[in-house]
């Protein structure tokens, strides 16, 4: 099995539709909200070298892209996905680590953040040095939050004045970086319980 994780280029345009379909299908299967993206949007990320793709034996295996906000003050990694045929290989963590290190090279002064409902992604972020933070510490760029409009949980976010949702905000600040960055212990049981509490509060009829 030949695994290659690289910065996506124009030669990878052909995978754009499959990437979008895989992201949407995965979200539907998990019953989680996700902001939809078009193949054209994915291709634009590839064109500007703001996307990372995993290829295994010539086939699309995984993907993630970079978005920058507030003139490069903040960077987010979005659309992290692994194709069903290549799961359970530790590929998500490899892609996330690659895009994390790449974005630090491209945007060295930027704070790196993400919002997610996925415990697996939270665990990966925690291992990379992210810490959970309130939404008030994330970008205030309205364009970022506009991207949540296609998420099934958008009405919750809007009703909470964009300050809280089912997603958890996580942030990595390069100014806090040390030789051995402190890890923020990730306890699955605690975060699973927090997720259940949020769902009980926000999804109650």
C-alpha positions in Angstrom: 0.0 0.0 0.0 1.6 3.3 -1.2 0.4 6.2 1.0 1.2 9.7 -0.2 0.1 12.9 1.7 0.8 16.1 -0.3 -0.3 19.6 -0.8 -3.1 19.4 -3.4 -2.5 20.7 -6.9 -4.5 21.1 -10.1 -3.8 17.5 -10.9 -6.1 16.6 -8.1 -9.1 18.6 -9.4 -10.6 15.3 -10.6 -11.2 14.2 -7.0 -13.1 17.3 -6.0 -16.6 15.9 -6.5 -15.7 12.7 -4.7 -14.3 14.6 -1.8 -17.6 16.6 -1.4 -19.7 13.5 -1.6 -17.5 11.7 0.9 -17.8 14.6 3.4 -21.5 14.8 3.1 -22.2 11.1 3.2 -20.0 10.7 6.3 -21.9 13.6 8.1 -25.2 12.0 7.3 -24.1 8.6 8.6 -22.9 10.1 11.8 -26.0 12.3 12.1 -23.8 15.4 12.7 -24.0 18.8 11.3 -21.5 19.9 8.7 -21.1 22.9 6.4 -21.4 21.7 2.8 -18.8 22.7 0.2 -19.0 22.5 -3.6 -16.4 20.9 -6.0 -15.6 24.4 -7.3 -14.8 25.6 -3.8 -12.5 22.5 -3.2 -10.8 23.1 -6.5 -10.2 26.8 -5.5 -8.5 25.6 -2.3 -6.3 23.3 -4.4 -5.4 26.1 -6.8 -4.2 28.3 -4.0 -2.3 25.5 -2.3 -4.5 25.6 0.7 -5.5 21.9 0.7 -3.9 18.6 1.6 -4.8 15.3 0.0 -4.0 11.7 0.8 -3.6 9.3 -2.2 -3.3 5.6 -1.8 -2.4 3.5 -4.9 -3.7 6.3 -7.1 -7.0 6.6 -5.3 -8.4 9.4 -3.2 -8.0 8.4 0.5 -8.3 11.6 2.6 -8.5 15.4 2.5 -8.4 18.6 4.5 -8.2 22.2 3.6 -7.0 25.5 5.1 -8.9 28.8 5.5 -7.4 32.0 6.8 -9.4 34.8 8.5 -8.8 38.4 9.7 -5.9 39.0 7.3 -4.1 35.8 8.4 -4.5 36.3 12.2 -6.5 33.0 12.3 -6.3 29.8 10.4 -8.8 26.9 10.4 -8.5 23.4 9.1 -11.8 22.2 7.6 -13.3 19.3 5.7 -11.1 16.7 7.3 -12.3 13.4 5.8 -11.0 9.9 5.2 -12.6 7.7 2.5 -14.4 4.7 3.9 -12.1 2.3 2.0 -9.1 3.6 3.9 -10.3 4.0 7.5 -8.7 2.4 10.6 -5.2 3.1 9.2 -4.6 6.2 11.4 -4.9 8.3 8.2 -6.9 11.1 9.8 -4.2 11.9 12.3 -1.5 11.8 9.6 -3.5 14.2 7.5 -4.3 16.5 10.4 -0.6 16.5 11.5 0.5 17.3 8.0 -1.9 20.2 7.4 -1.1 21.5 10.9 2.6 21.7 10.2 2.1 23.0 6.7 -0.2 25.8 7.8 2.3 26.8 10.5 4.9 27.2 7.7 2.5 29.1 5.5 0.9 31.2 8.2 3.6 31.3 11.0 1.9 34.0 13.1 -1.6 32.7 12.8 -3.6 31.2 15.7 -4.9 27.8 14.5 -8.5 26.9 15.5 -11.3 24.6 14.7 -14.9 23.8 15.7 -16.1 20.2 15.7 -18.6 17.8 17.2 -16.3 14.8 16.5 -14.5 13.3 19.5 -11.8 11.7 17.3 -10.9 15.1 15.8 -10.9 16.7 19.3 -8.5 14.0 20.4 -6.2 14.7 17.5 -6.3 18.4 18.1 -5.5 17.9 21.8 -2.5 15.8 20.9 -1.2 18.6 18.6 -1.5 21.2 21.4 -4.9 22.7 20.9 -6.9 23.7 23.9 -10.7 24.0 24.2 -11.8 27.7 24.3 -15.1 29.6 24.1 -16.2 30.9 20.7 -15.3 34.4 21.8 -11.6 33.5 21.4 -12.0 32.4 17.8 -12.2 34.6 14.7 -14.9 37.3 14.6 -14.9 37.3 10.8 -18.6 37.0 9.8 -17.6 35.1 6.7 -16.4 32.2 8.8 -19.7 31.9 10.6 -21.6 32.4 7.4 -20.0 29.1 6.3 -22.0 27.4 9.0 -25.4 28.2 7.3 -25.6 24.9 5.6 -25.0 23.0 8.8 -28.0 21.3 10.3 -27.2 23.0 13.7 -27.0 26.5 12.3 -30.3 27.6 14.0 -28.8 26.7 17.3 -25.7 28.7 16.6 -27.7 31.7 15.5 -30.1 31.5 18.5 -27.0 31.6 20.8 -25.7 34.8 19.1 -22.8 32.8 17.6 -21.4 32.3 21.0 -22.2 28.6 21.5 -23.3 25.5 19.6 -23.0 21.7 19.6 -19.5 22.2 18.3 -16.5 22.6 20.6 -14.1 25.4 19.8 -10.4 24.5 20.0 -7.4 26.8 19.6 -3.6 26.6 19.1 -1.7 29.8 19.8 1.9 29.8 18.4 2.9 32.5 20.8 2.3 30.0 23.6 4.5 27.4 21.9 7.5 26.0 23.8 10.2 23.5 23.1 7.9 20.8 24.4 4.3 22.2 24.1 2.2 21.2 27.1 -0.5 18.6 26.2 -4.1 19.3 27.2 -5.3 15.9 28.4 -8.2 14.6 26.5 -10.7 12.5 28.5 -13.2 10.8 26.2 -15.6 10.2 28.9 -15.7 13.8 30.0 -16.1 15.2 26.5 -18.7 12.6 25.6 -20.7 13.7 28.7 -20.3 17.4 27.7 -21.6 16.6 24.2 -24.6 14.8 25.7 -25.4 17.8 28.0 -25.2 20.2 25.0 -27.5 17.9 23.0 -30.0 17.8 25.9 -30.0 21.5 26.2 -29.9 22.6 22.6 -32.0 19.9 20.9 -34.8 19.7 23.4 -38.2 20.5 21.9 
